[in-house]
Amino acid sequence: MSAHSRRMFATVVRREQVDLALACHLIAAEAGPETNPVETTRALDALAATAAPLLAAQSAAARGSDGATDPGADAGGGTLTGLDLRGAAEALRESLGEQSGFAGQESDYDDVRASLLPDVLRRRHGLPILLSVVWLEVARRLGIPAYAVGLPGHVIVAVGSPHENVLVDPFAGGQIMTVHDAAARVRAAGTAFTRAHLTPMSPEDLLARVLGNIRVLAARTDVPRTRLWAVELSLLLPHHPVALRRERGELRVRLGDFLGGARDLANFADAVSTVEPAAAAAARQAATAARARLN
């Protein structure tokens, strides 16, 4: 962790075109010795180079199957349709899932490394959302349109556009899903399925979810310092819940930063005093108690 990586993260997440790979790399920089983001870029470039011949073969097969060459079906055109979308998804599945071995394991849900992109690239497994980032970054390098879909508790990838796409599950090695499969997963999470569940995730939402996963794991395993840096990075996103100020304040107090924690708790109280007076009163009381511990 460094002030430089924090400043860079704050800059990257506010750009019009967010560099997801760089943002995820900078999240990982909080967890250990800072590494060069060029290494992450090179790893993703290598994966794209490996997938390129498979994509070319799938594209050639698709053109041959309909007896014509569609200029808009070229991977760089961003207008893949029909067999081309399926072929692109299959090429990525074969390259990333079968050949490179990217997939998820149940143990990943208890390991913070599964939320850190450099570790996911090295270990070839991680949480669904980080595996989806790998797919998105490789697809982008190949000119394949793709976006993340945030199902409840499970992020997947749509290859194509919101109007025409092929759904894949990177956690399952890139297994192709139907809309019915996605709906069943949503219902299994206790939620009624609507088409809104297939809406593209914004980069900010995706990064907030990555950091949220780290916060939840750190809370469950009682690692307050990890939870604190995940909260602090979340606060650098353009939009964030005001409750994060209270969470940071409570964590600072727990870790001995009584004055900083008291400031956060007071700021939270000021922000919610009109809409949540009880929560504001409790936060002010906690801030007073934190300041008292300085004496």
N, C-alpha and C positions, 0 to 999 in steps of 0.2 A: 504494500500500500504506500502511496506517496501523494503529496499535494499535487504533483504534476499529473499523475494519472487521474486524479479526481477532477482537475480542471479540464483535462482532455475529454473525460466522460461527459461532463456538463456541456461542453461544446458540441460533441458528436450527437448527443440526443436531441439537440435543438436545431440541427440542420434540416433543411427541407427534405433531403434524401439521407436518411439515417443509414450509416454503415453498420449493419447488424453485427458482422463478424468483429469489427473493431470494438463496438460497444460491449459485446460479450467477452472479448479478450480483456477489456479494462475491468469488467466485473471480476474476472478471475484474478486479476492483479491484486485484488484486495485480500485474497486468501493465502498468498505466499509471496515468495520472492518475485519481484516484477520481471517479466520476460518481454522479449521484443515482439511486438505485434507482427513484424515481418514473418516470423516463424509460423504464426497462424495463417497468414495469407499464403505462404508457400505450400502449406499442407493442403489448403483448400484448392489451390491452383493444381497441385499434383492429382488430387481426386478428380478434378474436372478433366484433366488431360487423359486420365485413365478411362473416363466415361465417354469421351468424345468419339472414339472409333465405334463403340456400341451404338451410340446415337446415330452416327452416320449409316450404320448397317440397318438399323430400324427404319430410318428415313427412306433408304433405298428400297427396302422391302415394301414400305407403304406406297411409294410411288409406283412400284411395279404391280402392286395388287389392283390398282385402279386404272392402270394403263396410261396414266398421264402424269405430267410433272406440274404440280401446283406451286407457283413462285411463292405464294404466301405460306406454304407448308415448311419452308426452310426454317431451321431452328432459330436462326438469328432474326427472323421476321416478327416474332412475337404474336403470330396469328395462327398457331397450330390448331387444327380441327380434326375431329373424327379419329381415324386411324393414327394420325400423326401424334395426337395427344396420348393415345394409348401406347404408341411406340416409344414416345419420350419417357413416359412413366416406367415402361418395362426396361428401357435402357438404364435409367437411374436405379431401378430396383436391382438389376443384374450387377451393375457396377458397385453401387454403394452397399446394397444388402448382401448379395451372394459373394462377390469377389473381395470386397473390402471388409465385410463382416460387421457393418454398422447395424445394431439392433439394441433392444433394451433387455434388462434383467430385473427381476423383482427386487433384488438387493439394491438397485440403483436408487430406490426411493428412500433409502436410509444412508446415503453417501453423498456428502456435499460435492464431491468431485463430479458427480453426474450432472451438476448444474454449471460446471466450469468448462467452457469451450476447449481450451488447450488440452485438458484432461480427457474430454470426450473424443477429441481427434486422436489422441495417443492410445486410449484404451479401447476405442471403437464401440463403446456403449455409454448410455446415459439416459436421462429423462426424455420423454417424448418431445418436449419443447426444444431441448438442445439438439436432439437428432434432427428435428425439423429445421433448425437453423442450418445445420450441415447441408441438408437437402436443398434448402432455398439458396444458399450461397453457391453450391455447385451448379444448380439450375441456372442461376443468374449468369455465371461465367460461360455457360453454354448457350445463352440466349433463349432459354426455355422459360416461358412465363409461368410463375408459380407463386403461391402465397400460403400463409399459415392460416389454419382454421382452429379456433379455440373451443373445442368441445369441452363440456364440464369434466375436469380432471384429466383431460387427455388431448394434447394438441396433435393435429394431423396436417398434411399438406395437400393442397389442391393444385394439380398441374393443369394450367390453362387459365381461363378467365372466370369471373363469377357467373357468366352466362353459359359457358361450356367448359367442363373440366373433368378430370379423372382424380378421384380421391385416393390417397395412399397413406399407409400407416408406417412411418419410419421406425417406430418402436418395434413393429413386427417385421423388420427387415425390408420395408417398402411394400408390404402386401397391399394389393389393390382392394379398395373398399367400394361398396355401393352406397347410395344415399340411405338405403334401408339399413345397412350395417351401421352407418353413422347414427341414424335415428335410434337403433337398438342400444347403442352405447349411451346416448343421452338419456333414454328412458331408464337404463340400468342405474344411472346416477340419481334417479328419483325426480327427473324433470320432464315435462311434456315437450316433445320435439316440435320445433317450428323451423322453417327455412332460415330464420334469422341466425340459427346456430351455425350456419355455413358461411356467414359473412366473413370477409377477410379481416384478419387481425391487423391493427396498425402496429408499426414498429414500437411505439411507446407502450401499447398494451402488452406486446410480447415481452418487452424488457421488464415491465412492471410485474408480469407473471413470473419471469425467471427469478427476480429478486424476492417476490412473495414466496416462492418455493423455498428459497434459502432461509428466509425469515421463519417460516413454519418449521422447517427441519431443525434449525438452531433452537427454536423455542422448545420443541419436543425433546431434543437431546440436551437441553440446558447448556448451550454454548453462547453466553451473552455477548461476547466480543464479535463473534460472527454475525449474530443477529443485529448488533449495532451497526456494523458497516453496511449490511444489506439495507437497513432503514435509512442510513445516511445517503446511500446512492439513490434510493427510491425518492428521497426528498429533492434530488437534483433533476428528476424528470420534470418536463414542463407542467404536468398536472399530477397531483397526488392527493390522497385523502388527508384531511387535517388531523385525523387521529394519529398519523405517523409522528406528529410533533410530541404528542403525549407519550407514545411508545419510546421515542428517543429519549425523552426526559426521564422516564422510569428506568431505562437501561443505563443512562449516565449516572443516575443516583446509585443504582445497584453496583456500578463499577467504581464508585468513589468520586465521581465528578459532581459534587453536590451543587455547586454554583451553576454549572452548565445545565444540569438537570432541572434545577429550579427555574431557570430562564425558559427552558422548553415548556415546562408545565404551565408557567404563567402565560406564555404566548398562546398555548392551546386554549387555556381558559378564556383569554381575551377573544379568541376567534369564535368560540362557540357559546359565549355567555348568553346571547339572546335566544338561541335555538335549543341549547341543552344546558339550562342553568344548573341542574344537579351535577352534571359531569364537570362543568366549570368550577363549581364550588369544591368538588372533590379534588380537582387538579390544583386549585389554589391552596387547599389544605396540605396537599402533598408537597407543594413548592415551599411552603412555610416550614414544614418538617425537615425538608432537605437543607434549607438554609440554617436551621437550628443545629444541624450536625456539624457545621463549620466551627461552632464555639468550643 
